[in-house]
Amino acid sequence: MTTDEEQAFLSELEKGLTIIARSGELVLGARNVERLLRRRRAKAILFSRDSPDDLRSKILPLAKRRNVPVFKSSRTNTELGRLCGRPYVVSALAIIDFGAAKVPKEF
């Protein structure tokens, strides 16, 4: 995907995160994201805007090896948690199933 396509996908992903949390399947937390990548179950990874660099540097190489798209959200970890319907911060999440969310076909 090109940068414009990635931005469009990220925008749709952020809009549909609440739908994904309710009708699809996602996993929260860096350890769980890493575990899913090792098991080859993650379809996409999303980091918050303020996720720690060491967290990203640990997950990015594994995601690249598994050909899983990784996105950095424009939302903070608090906002990301709220979008997922959780009362706590979320720095990293993995999407397993998009559920009823509309995902662009080029994904």
N, C-alpha and C positions, 0 to 999 in steps of 0.2 A: 504494500500500500504506500502511496505517496503521503507526504506530510498533510496535504489538504484532506485526503481521504481518511487519514488517521485522526485528524481533528474532528471531522464529521462523525466518525465512528465513536470517538470519545464523548462527544456531545450527546449522541443518541444513547450511549451506554449510561452516562450520568442521569439522563432523563428517565431511563427505564430501570434504574437500580432498585427503586421501591417495588416495581412489578417483579423484577427478578427475585428479590428477597421474599416476596409472597408466593409467587407461582413457580419459580425455578429453584435452583439450588446453588448456594454459594457458601464459601468457607472463609471465615475471618481469622486473621492473625498470621504473622510471619511463619511460625513453626508449622502451622497447618497448611499454608500455601506451599511451603517447601516440601512437605510430605506428599501433597497432591501432585506436585510436579514430578517427584520421584516415581509415583505410581502411574504417571501419564494420564491423569484424569482431568486436569485443568484445561479449560478451553480459552481462558483469557485471565490475565492478572492485572489488577488495578492498584496503584499506590496512591496514597494521599499526597497532596502538595507538600506537606511538611514531614513526610516520612524520613526517618534517619538514613543517611547515606550508607552506613554499614549494612543496614537491612536490605537496601536495594542492591548493593554490590554482592551480597550473598545469594540473592535470588535471580538476578539478571542472567548470569552465565548458565545456570541450570535451565531457565526458560528458553534461552537462545538455543541450547542443545536440543531441547524438546520441540522447538518451533512453535512455541506458545506466544501469542502477541502480548506485549507488556505496555501498559499505558500509565501515564502520570496524570492524575486528576487535577483539576483546577480548584478542587475543594480541600479544605483542611481535614485533618483526621476526625475532628469533632463533627463536622458537617457530613462526612462520609458515614460515620456511625449513625447519625440521625437519618440519613437517606436509607440505610439498611434496616431501620426500625430498632436500633440498639441504643441503649442509654449510655454507651461508653465509646471511647475513641477507637477508630479503625485505621491503622496505617497501611495495611495490605489486605487484599482479599482476592480469592480465586473464584472464578465462575465455572461451575460444572455444567449447569443446565440453564439456558436463558429463559425457560418457561414461556409465558405469554408475551414477553417483551419483543418489540420489533427490532430485529438486528439487521443491518444492511447486508445484502446478499453477497457482497464481495468478501465478507468475513469468512 
